[in-house]
């Protein structure tokens, strides 16, 4: 093997390593959102605490990806498609980190809500979260396969999430008007629903 062959192969290996790290980070972010939603529906404070703790792993992976991408930029000075690959990895890791943070926020509010009267709107939030999980899963497939068609489909799912968010807002307002004692719980649920909707926006950003 001559030096140029080794250099090209090691460069390919570095770009593949970036993709693999994005796949791991995306899997974690998708899982955290699902666990946060489950904790909310089941009022499971232990699971919510796990989500808060495990978000640190997502943060660590973002740092790892940023360091690897920066190293490639400095040493390889990539151009054209290679440069776009590295920049996309940096931006994608940032969006995935935000999804992890939003899941953590949901978990924190779930712990606060665990001692209040249950409100049926949590099931609508769970539907939203399930859709956003699908968006994250599908957009990671699109990212790794470089599949433009799959990426475009994510936008249609985001519109459905936005519609659910709007209807949920009205539903929660109704609960609050019917009984002022619901105001605190419903306010927390409004913030949770917004976190889920924003997670969908981050999946759309990746797309």
TORMAR-909585 format. One record per residue: x, z, y of N, C-alpha, C in turn. Coordinates in steps of 0.2 Angstrom, whole numbers, plus 5000, padded with zeros to 4 digits. Last residue first. Layout:
<atoms>
XZYXZYXZY...
</atoms>
This chain:
<atoms>
483350425087483150355085483350305091483750535095484250505090484050435088482550545103483150535106483650505101481650585092481550525096482250495099482150715090482250665085482150595088481850765103482550755101482650715095480450765102480750725107481550715105480250855092480050785091480450745096480650965099481050955093480850875091479550975108480250955111480750935105478551015099478450945103479150925105479051145096478951095091478951025094478951205109479651195106479551145100477551195111478051155116478751145112477151285102476951215101477451175105477751405107477951385101477851305100477051415119477751405120478051375113475751435113475851385118476651365118475951555107475851495103475951435107476151645118476651635113476651575109474851635123475351605127475951595123474051685112474051615114474551585118474451825114474651785108474651705109473951845127474651855125474851815119472551815125472951785130473751785128471651885118471951825115472551795119470851955126471351995122471851945118469951875132470551885136471051925131469051765123469251835123469951845126468751635128468251665124468451745123469951595134469351605138468751645134470851585123470951635129470351645133470251485115470351555113470451605118470351375125469751395122469751475120471751365125471451385131470751405129471951315112472251385114471851405120471351185113471151235108471351305110472151125122471451135124471151195119473351125115473351155121472651175123473051045104473151115103473151155109472950915110472350945107472451025106474350905113473750905119473150935116474950905101475150955106474550955111474350785095474250855092474350915097474950695103474250705103474050765101476350715100476150725107475350735107476250675087476450745088476250755095476050535089475550575085475650655086477150495095476550495099476050535095478050515085478150555091477550555095477750405076477650475074477650525080478250305084477550305083477350375081479650325084479250335091478550335089480050295071480050375073479650375080480050165070479550195067479450275070481350135075480750115079480150155077482150175064482250205070481650195075481750075054481650145053481650185060482349965061481649965059481350045058483749985061483349985067482649995066484750075052484150045051483750045057485950135048485950095053485350045053485950235038485850165036485950115041486050345046486550335041486550265038484850335054485550335057486050325052483850335045483950275049484650275052483950465040484050405035484250345040483750525052484350535049484550475044482450495053482850475058483550475056481750565043481750485043482350465048481950695046482250665040482350595040481350705058482050715058482350685051480050665055480450625060481150635059479750775046479750705043480150655048479750875056480150875050480250805047478650835063479250825066479850835061477650855054477750785056478450785059477750995053477850955047477950885049477351035066478051045063478251005057476050995066476550965070477250975068475551085056475451015055475950975059475851205062476151195056476151115054474951205073475651205074476051185068473751215066473951155069474651145071473951345061473951285056474051225059473851425072474551415069474551355064472551435076472951375079473651365076471951555072471951495067472351435070472851695074472451645077472551585073472951875070473151805068472651755072473451995081472851975077473051895076475152055080474552035084474052005079476352065074475952125075475352115078476951945075476851975068476352035068477451895087476751885085476551925079478851925086478351955091477651955089479151835076479251905075478851945080478851715083478551735077478551805075479851715092479151725095478751745089480951685084480951745088480251765091480551565079480651615074480651685078480651475090480051485086480051555082482051485093481551515097480851525094482551425081482651495082482151525087482051295084481851325078481951405078482851265095482051275096481751305090484051265089483951315094483151325095483951145081484051215078483951275083483751055091483251065086483351135083485051065097484451085101483851095096485751005087485951075089485351105093485350875087485150915081485250995083485850835100485050835099484950875093487150845097486850885102486150885102487350745087487450815085487150865091487050635094486650655089486750725087488150625103487450635106486950655100489250605093489250665098488550675101488750495087488850555083488850615088488850395097488250415094488250485090490250395099489850415104489150435102490650335086490850405088490450435094489950215087489850255081490050335083490450155098489750165098489650225093491750135093491650175099490950195099491450035083491850105081491650155087490949925090490549965086490850035084492149945104491549905101491149955096493550045099493150005104492549975100494450205099494050155096493750115101495750275099495550245104495050185102496350365090496150295087495950255093496550485096497050455092496950385090495450515104496050525107496650485103494350495096494350455103495050455105494650575086494650505084494650465091494450705093495150685090495150605088493150695096493650695101494350675099492550705083492450645087492950645093493050835079493250775075493150715079492450915089493150915088493350855084491050885086491350875093492150865092490950935073490850865074491150845081491151075075491651035070491550955072490151105083490851115086491251075082489051075075489151045081489851045084489351175065489351105063489451065069488951295072489651285070489851215068487651275074488051275080488751265078487151285061487051225065487551215071487551425059487851375055487751305058486651485068487351485069487751435065485451485062485551435067486251435069485351585053485651525051485751475056484751685061485451695059485751625057483451635063483851655069484651655067483051625049483151565054483551575060483051755046483451715042483551645047481951805053482651825055483151785052480951735047481051715054481751745056480951805035481151725035481251705042480451925039481151915036481351845036479251905044479751915049480451915046477951795042478551825038479151835042476751745043476951805047477451835044476451615038476451675033476551745037476651535049476051535046475951595042477951575053477451575058476751585054478751535042478751605044478151615049478551395042478251435036478251515038479251365054478451345053478151395048480451395050480151435056479451425056480751315039480651385038480351425044480751185046480251205041480151275039481851205054481151195057480651215052482851215045482651275049481951265052482851095039482651145035482451205039483251015050482650995047482351065043484551065051484051075057483351065054485151035039485051105041484551115046485150895040484850935034484651005036485950885051485250855051484850895046487250925045486950955051486150945052487450835035487350905034487050935039487450715043486950715038486850795036488550735051487950725054487350735049489550735041489450795045488750795048489450605037489350655032489150725036489950545049489250525046489050585041491250585049490750605054490050595052491750535037491750605038491250625043491750395041491350425036491250495036492750405050492150385052491550405047493850435042493650485047492950465050493850325033493750395030493550445036494350225042493650225039493450295036495550275044495150275050494450265047496150265031496050325034495550335040496150125031495750155026495650235029497050085041496350065042495850105037498250145037497950165043497150145043498450085025498350155025497950175031498649955030498149965025497950045025499849975037499249955041498649965036500750015028500550065033499950045036500349955011500749955017500450005022500450004994500050005000500450005006
</atoms>
